[in-house]
Amino acid sequence: MTTAHPTGKPTSSPPAAPPEAVAGSGTAPSVPPAALASPTPAATRDPLVTDAPPPPDRRWWSGRRLVDLIVAVAFVAGALWVTGRGWLDVDGRLLGSRPDDQGFNEWMLAYAAHAVSNLENPFFTTLQNAPDGVNLMSNVGMQLPGILLTPVTLLGGAPLSYLLLITLNLAGTAFAWYWVLDRHLTGNRAAAVVGGLFCGFAPAMVTHSNGHPHITAQWLVPFLVWRIVRMTRSVAPVRDGLILGALVATQFFISVEILFLVALGALMATVAHLALRPRETVRLAPRALGALAVAGGLVLLVTAYPLWMQFAGPQHRIGHPGDPDVYTLRVRSFVAYATESIGGGPDSAQGLAPNTTEQASFYGWPVVVLVAAAVVGLRRELAVRVLAVVALVSGVFALGSTLSWGPEKSDVPAPFALLRDLPIVDAMVIARFALITTVAFGLLLALAVARLDGLAARVPQVAAPLRLLTAAALVGALLPMLPTPLPAKGRVPVPRFVTSGEWRGHVAEGRTLVPVPVHNMTSINWGSAALTGFAVPQGYFLGPTSPTDDTGRWGTPPRPTAVLLTAIGAGTRPPTVSAAERDQALADVRWWRADAVVLPRHAHEAELKAFLDACFGPGQRVRDVWLWDVRPVTR
């Protein structure tokens, strides 16, 4: 996620425009892709951005479009390879190693469809964690993907929408990088394929496919990077600012976290450019700032309300629960292989990452050596040096407050210690800095391929062996890093009472249905299956510690009756009910604004039913659940 973007520099007709440095990258005149084959010596060539691709083919079909189609199909096939085990049984399986994260995201997609259908607030809801609600901007909102997938969710359910989103995120991100690299940044198709493959299917993308679609939804990132680069050469700052602003605002409603990482990557690149070419950076700053001001104005106009909701709205939170250094990588993670990779296995990432979702580095020694060789070989190009700085800085930040080689934490301080308490940064998962490293690596590899391909075109005598050597090096380095299919496991079935819609006769829309025992994921899964037609107690979310403490925490403290039901369900206490416990149960269903308390099949079903009968009177059998109508005491 950096603004350093390379191509070649022409030395023959048509003449190149005067060099103009790109903020955070290098010089960027407008050149045709054919310029990549220029014999310009590396010592004098600066990285460029291709703004004048070959004239578009107006025919409805062409060889170029055929190649695009083949690449797109290959990327979709790769994405299906990763997610295929989930597609074998969409409604019966959970994909990946983080089922709770998948359950939460399915609920978010279900709520988005509900909000569209009922014209409700997409940024806050009381349908989870009733009656206090959940600030969706303080969590993973995914408003735009949820809105776009509303027809799929309404017709096929939230599990189908989730699986489709996870799959298309991989293929879409890879193809977006291919498109931008081919059309706008390198003008070299082979380089574009390599860059797209790396940025779309690197361990950072695959491991986050275990349950984080907001992280893998990076299909706009290449276009954001391209438009940021263009700001420094803008001759129409209003137009360019509006285009950039529209992209930023759109990414805001896809994933604020990825947008923040793009901004951090651009900042790193700009600082690197300033250090390497201070005069050029200062000279170009006014031009970039003009377009940036227009973009910023549009973004603030569009995002003012959701930003207020995120930082000052009900149930907003500050920071991330726990010690930020819990979510860090180790130095060895950059040369190891991820759990779900050809070169990895169950123990290959042990102790080097926070969990199976946050394996954002794990490139292996061959890729690190290959990238280092590209940096050394192309060190005279400004974009290469900027990208190298961005990759190094973001990688070091991903290590957290100490530099630790392996699982054991060292006492050697790291630069992130200076940033950890800054607002917004304190809410980050630190390992995700390596997402920036991944993009920098992908661009460096794409640049190296473009340069070698250009050399082969200029020197036919070595073309065949050079291209063969390049292909062999890439295959040898990338093959062990490529993903294996994500695991999948069966779901806990949701009662037919919920999935059939029979709940509608017992719970008014928006009122609360209380599943027994009161468990966070049971609430989430039942609500998702009903497309959030009813509210649920508790849930799976980030919120404030208390009404007077905005510090972030997971979930909310359970009500006393929820604690009792959990204990009975675990077999750790008898179902006897005191008068005080019965009064508390009545107070809690009033608090939840419940219409019904529902008990599905359970190992301790008899004990739970005895407790609920004592609290609310005899339950009734409805389809495959026991139900207690509590409306007489809650309305």
Backbone torsions as a table, in degrees:
resi	resn	phi	psi	omega
1	MET	NA	65.8	-176.9
2	THR	-132.8	165.7	-178.4
3	THR	-100.9	14.7	179.8
4	ALA	-88.4	114.2	-172.2
5	HIS	-138.4	129.5	-169.1
6	PRO	-111.3	151.1	160.0
7	THR	-150.9	-160.7	-179.3
8	GLY	-100.9	178.3	-179.3
9	LYS	-127.1	122.8	-175.0
10	PRO	-75.1	151.5	175.3
11	THR	-123.9	-0.4	-179.5
12	SER	-129.6	174.9	-177.0
13	SER	-56.8	140.4	-4.0
14	PRO	-72.7	148.0	-176.7
15	PRO	-65.8	147.1	178.7
16	ALA	-79.0	151.3	172.8
17	ALA	-68.3	160.8	179.1
18	PRO	-58.8	138.9	-179.3
19	PRO	-59.3	138.9	176.6
20	GLU	-137.3	126.8	-173.6
21	ALA	-72.2	143.7	176.8
22	VAL	-93.4	132.4	179.4
23	ALA	-60.6	123.3	179.7
24	GLY	78.0	6.7	178.2
25	SER	-138.3	-82.3	-177.2
26	GLY	-176.6	-157.0	179.0
27	THR	-75.0	152.1	-172.0
28	ALA	-150.3	63.7	172.2
29	PRO	-73.3	166.2	-179.5
30	SER	-84.3	120.6	-177.4
31	VAL	-138.4	153.8	175.3
32	PRO	-77.8	153.8	179.0
33	PRO	-58.6	-27.9	179.6
34	ALA	-58.5	-21.0	-179.1
35	ALA	-65.2	-15.8	178.9
36	LEU	-62.1	-25.3	179.8
37	ALA	-87.4	8.9	-178.4
38	SER	-62.0	141.7	176.9
39	PRO	-80.7	12.9	-179.0
40	THR	-55.2	129.0	179.3
41	PRO	-61.7	145.1	-179.8
42	ALA	-60.0	-27.0	-176.3
43	ALA	-66.4	-26.2	-176.7
44	THR	-111.2	-1.9	-174.8
45	ARG	-90.8	132.1	173.8
46	ASP	-103.8	154.7	178.2
47	PRO	-66.9	141.2	-176.9
48	LEU	-128.8	165.6	174.0
49	VAL	-113.9	131.5	-179.1
50	THR	-80.6	105.7	178.3
51	ASP	-105.0	-5.5	-179.6
52	ALA	-126.0	73.3	179.7
53	PRO	-66.9	171.0	179.2
54	PRO	-54.5	149.4	-180.0
55	PRO	-52.1	134.5	-177.2
56	PRO	-61.9	141.2	177.0
57	ASP	-81.8	116.7	-174.6
58	ARG	-80.1	-8.8	179.7
59	ARG	-69.2	151.7	-179.2
60	TRP	-68.0	-18.6	179.2
61	TRP	-141.6	143.9	179.4
62	SER	-158.7	169.1	177.9
63	GLY	-60.5	-37.3	179.9
64	ARG	-63.1	-43.6	179.4
65	ARG	-68.2	-32.8	176.9
66	LEU	-63.6	-42.9	177.2
67	VAL	-62.3	-43.5	177.6
68	ASP	-57.5	-42.8	-179.3
69	LEU	-65.3	-43.0	179.6
70	ILE	-62.2	-44.1	178.9
71	VAL	-62.4	-44.0	-180.0
72	ALA	-61.8	-44.4	178.8
73	VAL	-62.6	-41.1	179.0
74	ALA	-62.7	-41.6	179.2
75	PHE	-67.5	-39.1	176.6
76	VAL	-63.8	-41.6	177.9
77	ALA	-61.5	-40.6	177.3
78	GLY	-63.1	-41.2	178.9
79	ALA	-65.3	-39.8	178.3
80	LEU	-67.9	-32.0	175.1
81	TRP	-61.0	-40.7	-179.0
82	VAL	-71.1	-42.2	-172.7
83	THR	-101.5	5.0	-169.8
84	GLY	-57.5	-35.0	-177.4
85	ARG	-65.3	-28.1	175.7
86	GLY	-72.2	-34.5	-178.7
87	TRP	-70.1	-18.0	179.7
88	LEU	-66.0	-25.9	177.4
89	ASP	-156.5	85.8	-171.4
90	VAL	-58.5	-46.8	-175.2
91	ASP	-86.1	-14.8	-175.1
92	GLY	-105.7	-7.4	-176.3
93	ARG	-125.0	151.5	170.2
94	LEU	-107.9	130.4	-176.5
95	LEU	-90.7	135.6	172.7
96	GLY	89.7	-173.9	-172.8
97	SER	-99.6	3.9	-177.2
98	ARG	-127.6	73.1	-176.0
99	PRO	-61.0	-32.7	179.9
100	ASP	-66.5	-38.9	177.7
101	ASP	-64.0	-40.7	177.0
102	GLN	-63.3	-43.1	179.4
103	GLY	-59.6	-42.4	178.7
104	PHE	-63.3	-44.7	-178.2
105	ASN	-68.2	-33.3	173.7
106	GLU	-63.9	-39.9	177.3
107	TRP	-63.3	-40.3	179.1
108	MET	-62.6	-41.2	178.1
109	LEU	-67.3	-39.2	177.4
110	ALA	-64.0	-41.4	179.7
111	TYR	-67.1	-37.4	177.9
112	ALA	-58.9	-44.3	178.0
113	ALA	-64.1	-39.1	177.4
114	HIS	-64.3	-42.8	-179.2
115	ALA	-64.5	-40.2	177.6
116	VAL	-64.6	-45.4	-176.5
117	SER	-67.4	-31.6	-175.3
118	ASN	-112.4	7.8	179.4
119	LEU	52.6	51.9	179.2
120	GLU	-104.3	168.8	-176.9
121	ASN	-65.5	119.0	-179.8
122	PRO	-79.4	-3.3	-174.5
123	PHE	-109.6	-10.2	179.0
124	PHE	-153.0	143.4	179.1
125	THR	-151.4	151.6	172.0
126	THR	-106.1	12.1	179.8
127	LEU	-80.3	-7.8	168.8
128	GLN	-126.5	148.8	-177.9
129	ASN	56.7	42.3	178.6
130	ALA	-61.5	139.5	2.1
131	PRO	-97.7	-1.7	-175.4
132	ASP	-68.8	-38.1	178.2
133	GLY	90.8	-179.5	-176.5
134	VAL	-132.1	131.7	173.3
135	ASN	-82.5	106.8	-174.1
136	LEU	-71.9	-22.5	176.4
137	MET	-75.2	-22.3	175.1
138	SER	-85.5	-3.9	178.0
139	ASN	-120.3	-152.5	179.8
140	VAL	-96.1	95.5	-174.3
141	GLY	-71.2	-47.5	-178.3
142	MET	47.4	42.0	-175.1
143	GLN	-59.5	-47.4	-175.9
144	LEU	-66.9	-49.4	175.5
145	PRO	-56.5	-40.0	179.6
146	GLY	-63.3	-40.9	178.9
147	ILE	-67.1	-45.3	-179.6
148	LEU	-63.2	-32.3	-178.3
149	LEU	-91.8	5.8	-178.3
150	THR	-53.3	-46.4	178.7
151	PRO	-59.6	-39.3	178.8
152	VAL	-65.9	-43.2	-178.8
153	THR	-63.9	-44.5	-178.2
154	LEU	-67.2	-35.0	-176.9
155	LEU	-89.0	-37.5	-173.6
156	GLY	-117.1	-6.6	178.7
157	GLY	95.5	162.0	-177.4
158	ALA	-65.3	-36.1	177.8
159	PRO	-59.6	-38.1	178.0
160	LEU	-66.4	-44.1	178.9
161	SER	-61.6	-42.3	-179.7
162	TYR	-62.0	-48.6	-177.5
163	LEU	-65.1	-38.1	177.3
164	LEU	-64.1	-42.5	-179.6
165	LEU	-64.7	-46.5	179.8
166	ILE	-59.8	-40.6	-178.8
167	THR	-70.1	-47.9	-177.7
168	LEU	-69.3	-27.3	176.9
169	ASN	-60.4	-43.6	179.4
170	LEU	-65.3	-53.2	-177.6
171	ALA	-66.2	-41.2	-177.6
172	GLY	-67.0	-40.5	178.5
173	THR	-66.0	-43.8	179.2
174	ALA	-61.5	-45.4	-177.5
175	PHE	-69.8	-35.0	178.4
176	ALA	-62.8	-42.8	176.9
177	TRP	-64.9	-41.8	176.5
178	TYR	-56.7	-47.4	-176.7
179	TRP	-62.7	-49.7	-176.7
180	VAL	-68.3	-40.5	177.8
181	LEU	-64.3	-40.7	-178.1
182	ASP	-72.3	-45.3	-173.6
183	ARG	-85.6	-30.0	-166.7
184	HIS	-129.0	-23.2	-172.1
185	LEU	-110.8	-44.2	-179.9
186	THR	-115.9	-28.9	-175.2
187	GLY	67.2	16.5	-178.0
188	ASN	-122.5	119.5	-172.8
189	ARG	-68.8	-40.4	179.1
190	ALA	-61.8	-43.1	177.4
191	ALA	-62.9	-37.9	-179.9
192	ALA	-65.5	-39.8	178.5
193	VAL	-64.4	-45.1	-179.8
194	VAL	-63.1	-46.3	179.5
195	GLY	-62.8	-42.5	179.1
196	GLY	-64.9	-42.7	178.9
197	LEU	-61.9	-45.4	-177.5
198	PHE	-66.6	-49.6	-175.7
199	CYS	-70.6	-26.1	-178.8
200	GLY	-88.9	-25.4	-173.0
201	PHE	-128.1	16.2	174.5
202	ALA	-64.8	160.5	-180.0
203	PRO	-52.5	-33.9	179.3
204	ALA	-57.6	-39.0	-179.4
205	MET	-78.0	-42.2	-175.3
206	VAL	-70.2	-44.6	-178.4
207	THR	-67.7	-33.8	176.1
208	HIS	-72.9	-12.9	173.1
209	SER	-72.8	-4.6	172.8
210	ASN	-69.1	-7.0	179.3
211	GLY	162.0	10.7	-175.8
212	HIS	-124.2	71.4	179.9
213	PRO	-63.6	-24.0	178.2
214	HIS	-69.4	-23.6	177.4
215	ILE	-83.6	-37.9	-177.3
216	THR	-83.9	-8.7	178.4
217	ALA	-79.5	74.4	-175.3
218	GLN	-112.0	23.7	-175.0
219	TRP	-67.0	-19.5	176.6
220	LEU	-94.1	-12.1	-175.7
221	VAL	-58.3	-45.1	178.7
222	PRO	-59.6	-37.3	-179.8
223	PHE	-71.6	-35.1	174.7
224	LEU	-62.4	-45.2	180.0
225	VAL	-60.9	-46.4	-179.7
226	TRP	-59.8	-45.0	-178.0
227	ARG	-71.6	-30.5	174.7
228	ILE	-63.7	-43.0	177.4
229	VAL	-58.9	-42.5	-176.4
230	ARG	-64.5	-23.7	-176.8
231	MET	-56.5	-34.3	-174.9
232	THR	-73.6	-12.9	-179.7
233	ARG	-120.9	19.3	-174.0
234	SER	-66.7	128.2	171.4
235	VAL	-102.8	-7.2	177.1
236	ALA	-134.3	75.4	-172.6
237	PRO	-59.6	-32.1	179.3
238	VAL	-66.2	-48.4	-179.9
239	ARG	-62.7	-49.3	-178.6
240	ASP	-65.0	-36.4	177.3
241	GLY	-66.0	-38.9	178.7
242	LEU	-66.7	-39.7	178.7
243	ILE	-64.4	-47.7	178.7
244	LEU	-62.4	-43.0	179.5
245	GLY	-60.8	-39.9	178.7
246	ALA	-64.4	-40.4	178.2
247	LEU	-66.0	-43.2	179.7
248	VAL	-63.1	-45.2	-179.7
249	ALA	-63.2	-38.2	178.8
250	THR	-66.3	-45.0	178.4
251	GLN	-63.4	-31.8	177.2
252	PHE	-56.1	-40.4	-177.6
253	PHE	-87.8	-0.4	171.8
254	ILE	-96.4	-52.9	179.7
255	SER	-161.5	109.2	177.2
256	VAL	-63.6	-34.9	-176.9
257	GLU	-65.7	-44.0	178.0
258	ILE	-65.7	-38.5	176.8
259	LEU	-60.6	-41.5	178.4
260	PHE	-63.6	-39.7	178.0
261	LEU	-67.6	-36.3	174.4
262	VAL	-60.6	-44.3	179.7
263	ALA	-63.1	-41.3	178.2
264	LEU	-64.4	-42.2	177.9
265	GLY	-61.9	-42.6	177.9
266	ALA	-64.2	-38.2	178.0
267	LEU	-65.0	-44.5	177.2
268	MET	-58.6	-44.3	-179.2
269	ALA	-65.0	-39.2	179.6
270	THR	-65.3	-43.4	178.2
271	VAL	-64.2	-40.4	177.9
272	ALA	-62.7	-42.3	178.6
273	HIS	-63.5	-41.2	179.3
274	LEU	-61.8	-40.4	179.9
275	ALA	-69.0	-35.4	-176.2
276	LEU	-86.3	-35.1	-178.9
277	ARG	-136.9	68.9	-173.0
278	PRO	-59.5	-45.3	-176.9
279	ARG	-65.0	-42.0	-179.7
280	GLU	-64.1	-40.9	-179.9
281	THR	-62.7	-45.2	179.7
282	VAL	-64.1	-39.6	-179.3
283	ARG	-64.4	-36.6	-176.1
284	LEU	-88.1	-13.0	-175.3
285	ALA	-55.8	-46.8	-178.3
286	PRO	-58.7	-38.9	-179.4
287	ARG	-64.9	-43.8	179.9
288	ALA	-68.6	-39.9	-177.2
289	LEU	-66.1	-31.1	177.3
290	GLY	-62.6	-49.9	178.0
291	ALA	-65.7	-37.3	-179.4
292	LEU	-65.5	-36.6	178.6
293	ALA	-63.8	-42.5	177.6
294	VAL	-63.2	-45.3	179.4
295	ALA	-60.8	-44.9	180.0
296	GLY	-62.0	-39.9	178.1
297	GLY	-61.8	-43.8	179.2
298	LEU	-64.8	-43.2	-178.7
299	VAL	-62.9	-44.4	179.1
300	LEU	-62.7	-38.0	179.1
301	LEU	-62.9	-42.8	-175.6
302	VAL	-77.7	-33.4	-171.0
303	THR	-106.5	8.8	-174.8
304	ALA	-56.6	-49.6	-178.0
305	TYR	-66.6	-49.6	178.3
306	PRO	-62.3	-31.0	175.9
307	LEU	-67.1	-40.8	175.6
308	TRP	-61.5	-42.3	180.0
309	MET	-61.1	-41.6	-176.8
310	GLN	-66.8	-40.2	-172.1
311	PHE	-104.1	-14.3	-177.8
312	ALA	-141.7	-5.3	-176.1
313	GLY	-74.8	174.6	179.0
314	PRO	-59.9	139.5	177.6
315	GLN	63.9	21.0	175.1
316	HIS	-72.4	160.5	-179.6
317	ARG	-134.1	161.7	178.9
318	ILE	-120.5	129.4	177.4
319	GLY	75.0	-175.1	-177.6
320	HIS	-118.7	141.6	-178.7
321	PRO	-60.0	140.8	173.5
322	GLY	82.2	-177.0	-179.5
323	ASP	-75.0	123.7	179.9
324	PRO	-56.1	-29.1	-177.3
325	ASP	-72.1	-5.9	172.8
326	VAL	-67.3	-28.9	-175.0
327	TYR	-104.8	57.6	-178.0
328	THR	-123.2	165.4	174.2
329	LEU	-100.6	168.0	173.3
330	ARG	-109.4	156.4	-177.8
331	VAL	-56.9	-40.9	-177.7
332	ARG	-65.6	-17.8	179.6
333	SER	-62.7	-25.4	-177.9
334	PHE	-73.6	-20.2	180.0
335	VAL	-114.9	2.5	175.9
336	ALA	-93.6	-179.2	179.0
337	TYR	-117.1	146.4	-177.1
338	ALA	-70.2	160.2	179.9
339	THR	-55.7	-48.8	-178.3
340	GLU	-98.1	67.3	176.0
341	SER	-144.3	160.2	-177.9
342	ILE	-61.0	-38.7	-179.1
343	GLY	-84.7	-7.3	-176.2
344	GLY	-103.5	-163.7	-178.9
345	GLY	-180.0	-173.8	-175.4
346	PRO	-56.0	-31.4	-175.4
347	ASP	-109.1	1.7	-172.7
348	SER	-68.9	-24.8	-179.4
349	ALA	-109.4	10.7	-174.9
350	GLN	-57.0	121.6	175.8
351	GLY	76.7	1.7	-177.0
352	LEU	-103.5	-9.2	-179.6
353	ALA	-144.8	159.4	-177.2
354	PRO	-61.0	-39.7	-179.0
355	ASN	-164.8	-175.1	-176.6
356	THR	-71.1	-12.7	179.5
357	THR	-89.0	-27.1	-170.6
358	GLU	-102.0	31.2	178.3
359	GLN	-86.8	72.2	-169.3
360	ALA	-87.6	-4.2	177.5
361	SER	-111.0	-107.2	171.1
362	PHE	54.3	54.2	-179.9
363	TYR	-87.3	-25.8	-174.6
364	GLY	87.0	153.2	-179.3
365	TRP	-55.5	-43.7	-176.7
366	PRO	-59.1	-42.5	180.0
367	VAL	-67.1	-43.0	179.6
368	VAL	-60.9	-43.7	178.6
369	VAL	-64.5	-41.9	-179.7
370	LEU	-63.1	-43.6	178.7
371	VAL	-65.0	-43.2	178.4
372	ALA	-60.8	-40.2	178.1
373	ALA	-63.9	-39.7	177.8
374	ALA	-62.9	-41.3	179.2
375	VAL	-64.5	-43.9	-180.0
376	VAL	-66.3	-45.5	-177.4
377	GLY	-67.3	-29.9	-177.4
378	LEU	-114.1	26.5	-171.9
379	ARG	-62.7	-20.9	-178.9
380	ARG	-79.0	-10.7	178.2
381	GLU	-86.8	130.2	-175.2
382	LEU	-61.0	-42.9	-178.4
383	ALA	-60.4	-36.4	179.6
384	VAL	-64.6	-44.2	179.7
385	ARG	-66.2	-39.5	178.1
386	VAL	-64.2	-46.2	178.7
387	LEU	-61.9	-38.7	178.9
388	ALA	-63.3	-42.3	177.9
389	VAL	-62.9	-45.4	-180.0
390	VAL	-61.4	-45.5	179.7
391	ALA	-60.7	-43.2	-178.0
392	LEU	-68.0	-46.5	-177.0
393	VAL	-65.8	-47.4	-178.9
394	SER	-65.3	-36.6	177.2
395	GLY	-64.8	-40.3	178.5
396	VAL	-67.0	-40.8	177.9
397	PHE	-61.0	-34.4	-179.2
398	ALA	-65.7	-13.8	179.9
399	LEU	-82.2	-11.0	179.7
400	GLY	82.4	-150.2	-171.4
401	SER	-82.6	-11.1	179.1
402	THR	-134.3	152.2	177.0
403	LEU	-92.9	102.6	-177.0
404	SER	-118.6	127.7	-177.6
405	TRP	-73.7	-52.0	-176.8
406	GLY	-118.5	-160.6	-176.4
407	PRO	-56.9	-34.4	-179.0
408	GLU	-73.9	128.3	-179.4
409	LYS	-75.6	133.2	-179.8
410	SER	-94.1	177.7	176.7
411	ASP	-104.1	7.1	-178.9
412	VAL	-76.2	117.1	-176.4
413	PRO	-68.5	149.8	179.3
414	ALA	-123.5	159.0	-174.5
415	PRO	-59.3	-27.6	-177.3
416	PHE	-61.7	-21.8	178.4
417	ALA	-56.5	-26.7	179.0
418	LEU	-77.2	-17.9	-173.9
419	LEU	-109.2	-16.7	-165.0
420	ARG	-59.0	-25.6	-177.4
421	ASP	-99.1	4.4	179.1
422	LEU	-70.2	144.2	176.3
423	PRO	-56.8	145.1	-178.3
424	ILE	75.2	-50.2	176.8
425	VAL	-60.7	-33.4	-179.2
426	ASP	-68.6	-10.8	178.2
427	ALA	-100.1	1.2	-177.1
428	MET	-80.9	152.3	163.9
429	VAL	-88.1	112.1	-165.9
430	ILE	-61.5	-35.5	-178.6
431	ALA	-56.9	-23.2	-175.3
432	ARG	-75.0	-6.8	169.3
433	PHE	-57.3	-30.1	-178.7
434	ALA	-69.0	-12.7	170.9
435	LEU	-61.9	-35.7	176.0
436	ILE	-67.3	-42.3	177.7
437	THR	-57.5	-40.9	-178.8
438	THR	-60.6	-45.8	179.5
439	VAL	-65.4	-41.2	178.0
440	ALA	-60.9	-42.7	176.7
441	PHE	-61.5	-45.0	-179.3
442	GLY	-60.6	-40.9	179.6
443	LEU	-70.4	-36.7	177.1
444	LEU	-64.4	-41.6	177.4
445	LEU	-65.6	-41.2	178.5
446	ALA	-62.2	-42.1	179.1
447	LEU	-63.5	-42.4	179.7
448	ALA	-62.7	-42.5	178.6
449	VAL	-63.5	-42.6	179.1
450	ALA	-61.4	-41.9	-178.7
451	ARG	-67.4	-42.6	179.9
452	LEU	-67.7	-37.4	177.4
453	ASP	-66.9	-37.8	176.4
454	GLY	-64.0	-39.6	177.5
455	LEU	-64.2	-41.5	178.8
456	ALA	-62.4	-37.1	179.7
457	ALA	-69.2	-31.9	-178.1
458	ARG	-81.3	-25.7	-176.6
459	VAL	-124.8	83.2	-175.3
460	PRO	-56.8	-27.8	-176.9
461	GLN	-62.4	-29.8	-178.7
462	VAL	-110.2	6.4	-173.1
463	ALA	-58.6	-51.8	-175.6
464	ALA	-63.3	-53.1	179.9
465	PRO	-64.7	-33.7	-180.0
466	LEU	-66.3	-44.9	179.8
467	ARG	-67.5	-36.9	177.7
468	LEU	-65.0	-42.6	178.8
469	LEU	-64.6	-41.6	178.2
470	THR	-61.7	-46.5	180.0
471	ALA	-62.3	-42.3	-179.7
472	ALA	-63.5	-41.7	179.4
473	ALA	-63.7	-42.1	179.9
474	LEU	-66.0	-46.0	179.6
475	VAL	-61.9	-45.8	-179.4
476	GLY	-61.9	-36.1	-178.4
477	ALA	-81.4	-41.9	-171.9
478	LEU	-85.5	-29.3	-174.9
479	LEU	-56.6	-48.2	-180.0
480	PRO	-64.2	-23.2	-177.5
481	MET	-83.8	-16.6	-175.0
482	LEU	-65.0	151.3	-171.0
483	PRO	-78.9	152.8	165.1
484	THR	-100.6	163.7	-178.8
485	PRO	-60.3	140.4	176.3
486	LEU	-67.6	148.3	177.8
487	PRO	-71.3	164.7	175.8
488	ALA	-145.9	151.1	177.4
489	LYS	-144.6	163.4	-176.2
490	GLY	-68.9	150.7	176.1
491	ARG	-87.5	156.9	166.1
492	VAL	-76.5	120.0	-174.6
493	PRO	-61.6	140.9	173.4
494	VAL	-87.7	136.1	-176.4
495	PRO	-55.8	147.1	176.4
496	ARG	-60.7	-28.2	175.9
497	PHE	-53.7	-35.9	179.8
498	VAL	-85.4	-51.9	-172.6
499	THR	-67.4	-26.6	-179.7
500	SER	-81.9	-11.5	-177.4
501	GLY	86.6	5.2	-178.9
502	GLU	-65.5	-19.0	178.3
503	TRP	-59.1	-24.9	-176.0
504	ARG	-61.1	-25.3	178.5
505	GLY	-79.1	-5.0	-174.8
506	HIS	-127.6	-17.2	-178.1
507	VAL	-131.7	120.3	177.0
508	ALA	-68.1	148.2	-179.1
509	GLU	-58.7	128.6	-179.6
510	GLY	91.5	-19.0	174.1
511	ARG	-79.6	172.1	-169.6
512	THR	-99.7	135.0	167.9
513	LEU	-106.9	127.1	-176.8
514	VAL	-102.9	107.6	175.2
515	PRO	-75.5	147.5	-178.5
516	VAL	-121.6	133.4	-9.0
517	PRO	-63.3	157.8	-178.0
518	VAL	-77.9	99.5	-175.7
519	HIS	-123.3	139.2	-174.5
520	ASN	-53.9	-51.1	-174.7
521	MET	-75.6	-28.0	173.6
522	THR	-62.5	-44.5	177.0
523	SER	-58.4	-46.9	-178.3
524	ILE	-61.5	-48.4	-174.5
525	ASN	-68.5	-38.5	177.5
526	TRP	-67.9	-43.8	179.0
527	GLY	-61.9	-40.4	178.7
528	SER	-64.1	-43.0	-179.7
529	ALA	-62.9	-28.7	178.5
530	ALA	-93.7	12.1	-178.3
531	LEU	53.9	40.1	178.1
532	THR	53.8	35.6	176.8
533	GLY	-70.1	-25.0	176.2
534	PHE	-123.4	158.4	176.0
535	ALA	-83.0	157.1	179.0
536	VAL	-132.2	150.5	175.9
537	PRO	-78.5	156.0	178.5
538	GLN	54.5	-142.6	-178.1
539	GLY	137.4	-166.5	-176.2
540	TYR	-128.8	101.1	-172.0
541	PHE	-165.7	170.3	171.7
542	LEU	-104.6	133.4	-179.7
543	GLY	-149.8	-176.6	179.4
544	PRO	-74.3	155.3	179.6
545	THR	-64.2	-39.2	179.9
546	SER	-159.9	171.2	177.2
547	PRO	-59.2	-19.9	-179.1
548	THR	-110.1	0.7	-178.7
549	ASP	-133.3	111.5	-176.3
550	ASP	-82.8	-0.2	179.6
551	THR	-58.7	134.2	-175.7
552	GLY	-66.2	145.8	174.3
553	ARG	-148.7	162.8	176.1
554	TRP	-84.1	125.9	172.9
555	GLY	66.7	-154.6	-177.8
556	THR	-141.8	150.8	178.5
557	PRO	-60.1	133.1	-179.1
558	PRO	-69.0	149.3	174.8
559	ARG	-67.3	156.5	-177.8
560	PRO	-54.6	-39.8	-179.8
561	THR	-67.0	-35.8	176.9
562	ALA	-62.5	-39.1	178.7
563	VAL	-64.4	-43.5	178.5
564	LEU	-62.0	-45.9	-178.7
565	LEU	-64.0	-36.1	177.4
566	THR	-65.4	-42.0	179.4
567	ALA	-65.0	-42.9	178.3
568	ILE	-64.7	-41.8	178.7
569	GLY	-64.2	-26.8	177.8
570	ALA	-87.9	-5.9	179.3
571	GLY	77.3	21.1	-176.4
572	THR	-98.8	-3.0	174.4
573	ARG	-152.4	152.7	-179.3
574	PRO	-74.5	163.3	-177.2
575	PRO	-84.2	16.7	178.9
576	THR	-65.7	148.6	-175.1
577	VAL	-128.8	125.0	174.3
578	SER	-87.2	168.1	178.4
579	ALA	-62.4	-39.1	-179.8
580	ALA	-66.3	-37.9	179.6
581	GLU	-69.0	-36.2	177.0
582	ARG	-66.3	-42.7	177.9
583	ASP	-62.1	-39.1	178.7
584	GLN	-65.6	-39.2	178.3
585	ALA	-61.6	-41.8	177.8
586	LEU	-65.4	-39.6	178.9
587	ALA	-65.7	-37.0	-177.6
588	ASP	-71.5	-40.0	178.3
589	VAL	-68.3	-29.5	173.2
590	ARG	-67.1	-42.6	178.6
591	TRP	-58.3	-45.0	-179.0
592	TRP	-72.1	-12.2	-174.2
593	ARG	56.9	47.3	-174.5
594	ALA	-82.6	146.5	168.7
595	ASP	-102.8	-28.2	-176.8
596	ALA	-149.1	145.6	169.8
597	VAL	-112.3	129.5	-168.8
598	VAL	-127.4	129.8	178.8
599	LEU	-115.6	115.4	175.5
600	PRO	-84.6	-174.9	174.4
601	ARG	-59.7	137.7	-174.5
602	HIS	-155.7	150.5	179.6
603	ALA	-60.2	-30.7	178.7
604	HIS	-114.4	40.5	-176.5
605	GLU	-59.4	-42.2	-176.9
606	ALA	-63.4	-43.1	-179.0
607	GLU	-68.1	-41.5	178.8
608	LEU	-64.4	-41.7	179.2
609	LYS	-63.7	-39.0	178.9
610	ALA	-62.2	-43.4	178.6
611	PHE	-62.0	-47.4	-176.8
612	LEU	-68.8	-36.2	175.6
613	ASP	-60.4	-40.6	-179.2
614	ALA	-68.1	-29.5	-178.2
615	CYS	-85.4	-42.9	-169.1
616	PHE	-122.0	5.6	-176.3
617	GLY	90.0	172.7	-175.7
618	PRO	-58.8	132.2	176.6
619	GLY	-79.6	161.7	177.4
620	GLN	-114.4	145.4	178.9
621	ARG	-84.3	121.4	178.1
622	VAL	-127.3	109.8	-177.5
623	ARG	54.4	-112.3	-174.6
624	ASP	-110.2	24.7	178.7
625	VAL	-138.0	161.8	164.5
626	TRP	-95.1	138.3	-175.2
627	LEU	-131.1	136.2	174.8
628	TRP	-116.3	116.3	178.5
629	ASP	-81.3	110.1	-177.0
630	VAL	-106.0	11.1	-179.9
631	ARG	-57.7	-37.0	179.7
632	PRO	-59.4	-24.2	-178.0
633	VAL	-107.1	-5.5	-176.5
634	THR	-113.8	-6.2	-178.6
635	ARG	-113.6	NA	NA
